[in-house]
Each structure stands twice: as C-alpha cells, then as structure tokens.
Amino acid sequence: METVKLGAATEYIPGRVNVGVFLYQDGARLVDSGLDDEAGRKIARMLEERKIPLRRIVTTHSNADHCGGNAFLRKRTGCSVAATRLESVVIENPVLEPLLLWSAFPFAELGNKFLQAKPSEVDMLIENRGVFDESGLEAVPLPGHFLDMIGVRTPDDVFFVADSVFSEDLIEKYAVMFVLDVGAALETIDRLVEAQAAWFVPSHAAATENIVPLAEANRKGLLRVSEAVLDCCGEPAGREEILRGLADRFSLSMSVSEYVLNSAAVGAHLSWLRKQGQVSPLVEKGVLLWRKTS
C-alpha cells in the first residue's frame, strides 16, 4: 500500500476511498478507514511495516465506505475513534444507514457492506468545528452530504474534504450523486470555492491544489439533477416516477443499493425545490405527488 506525501506530516492513501494519514509524535491519525476489514488490514500492515502506532481514526461521516475499516483497526490496534455526535450514532449502530435510506427496517438486500458497516465504538465525540486533537487536527463543517459530515484540516494545511465533492468521472457516470440536503451541499461548495489550503483531498477524487474547478463541476451536477427533477414535475409525479424519469434522461442502470441511494437523493432535491417554492406536494389516490407551482 503506497501513500502520497502532501505535507511535512500529511499523507494519503489513494483508493476507492482516499484515506488520510497524519503523523504526529506519538503515532498516526487516520482520516476515515475505508470500506471493510480488508481495507483496515492493509492500512494496519502498512503502519506496522513502518513501525508507526495508530492512535486515532477521525471518521468524517458514517457512510459505510468511510468507517468500514474502523472495527478491524480498533480491535487490532486499540486505537481511538473520533466522530461528531450524530455521525457516531450511525457508526455504533450501522443498521441505521439502510434504515434511513429505506425509511423502514431494511430488507435483506440492503444489509451489505456498501450500506452497512460493522459497528465500531466511538470513544471521542467531537464538535464539527475547531481543533479537537492534541496533534492540532481541526474539524471543518461540511453539511449537505450526510447527517453532520466534517472535513479535517491538518497543521501543515492539507484539507481532507470528505464527500463534499466527487470526481468529474463519477458525476458523468452516475449523474445522481448522493445528497441529503441540497441547499446545504451548495453552501458547502460556496465555502470550498473561497477556502485556502495547500492541498485539498476529496474522498472520491485525486488530491488537488485548486479545488475550484472540481467544486464548480459538482455545483453544476447538483443543479442539473434539480432541474431534471423539476422537469419531471410538469405533471404531478411521485418519487418513483421521477426517479424513472432521471434513469431515462441520464441512462442509469441501478442495483438495489443504488436505487435506495438515488431515491433518497431525489427526496433531497424535492425538499430543496419545495423550499425554493418551485414544487408543492399533494396526495392523490394514496400516492404522494409533486407538481410545479408555476
């Protein structure tokens, strides 16, 4: 497992989910831990080969691909796990992620490692803003994507920005990127455009010294989906009908897991459009429908 050095004490492990590594005098701090035990095992082996103890995992948010290695690493190393209070509830009770997406106790196909990590104890609750660790790591609020997601800025000015932005390739491939609060996600993008850092490290894109082009691509992608959702409401339409319209427009094929993620994202766009006064809900023949207001 190779790391990329970005600062005097900051590295990251490129992968399906980029994992941050901050080296302090008493050992390493990770930013997230990857998808599963195998990701945790590779990280542990890399640190052991370098004779670096793991002291803490800082979990940016509780999506399974960001905390799936926590349980393995905590058991193997005895490390601490830090997270915000809301995200810690899901990290410790991961069935809540598919439950939230499905709005009921999840059926069997949703109990997979992509939607439900192994539970891991969070022994350090942190605020979503400010320095929280003796090493000088700083939490930065990045609302929109999940419940209380944070970014992490290291003392040598590397800013891990979690899932606040995705690569342009992913936006092109999937079109409907997962989001819970569209308005908050757009405000986070605004703040990223103004932010200063030596390096920015998204979880699902390469590290960059200039986050602005990627932030603007993500803004465009979010607004494109909102526009498509609005178009689907020209005649009153339910969420499933809207999702089918997006699948047709963007040529999407979906697994069961992708379906519930996309359905939740459609709900987020509808909530935002309602807040903007562009759609309104009505119930007709037992179906919740959405229609344009003008």
C-alpha angles and dihedrals in degrees: 000000000000126000129205115225114223103163142008091281104008128093135156135211109228115220146111083310114023112229121205123222121197117185117211131172094268097041145289133324117202126209101216125334109233133247108309151342091298091057089048092048092053092048092048092049092050093051093044091052088053091044092236117144117223110233105171145003114212106204112206092198141339103258106131096243090060101046103026093106095049098090094050094046094045091051094045099043107019089233124165122250120215127193141143116275098254094045091046091061090062094040090057094039104032095173084078091074097063089035090057092048095047096035090227139055102305123254120234099272091059094058094088131123092254092064103022122042124194110273117260130183118249107211097173120055112196137186118248092243134050141022110321107167134060088239090066099252111160129209118221121192114242105176126184108056099068142347102300107341119180136195121219125225118196125214090254090059103257110144118206104201100186115201097339087111135018132205119274089241091059092047090051093047101043103021093188104072117193114262135154100194116028096187092051091046090054091049089051089053089052090054093047091054088057096040123110123213139141089237136006118208117193116193093236104032137054120277113267139188090214117047096176100091092048092045091052092048089054092048089051091048094051093047091047090057092046090052090050092049090050091050089054089058095062085107118028107279137177124231094260091050090050091050090050088052091052091048089054094045096047098031093241126175114191140200117214090263092049090048094058092044091051092044090054090048091052088053090052091052091048091051090051093047089050090052088051089052093241099117136025132199128237134171116229124176091343095310126112106229133185126212137179114261093217 
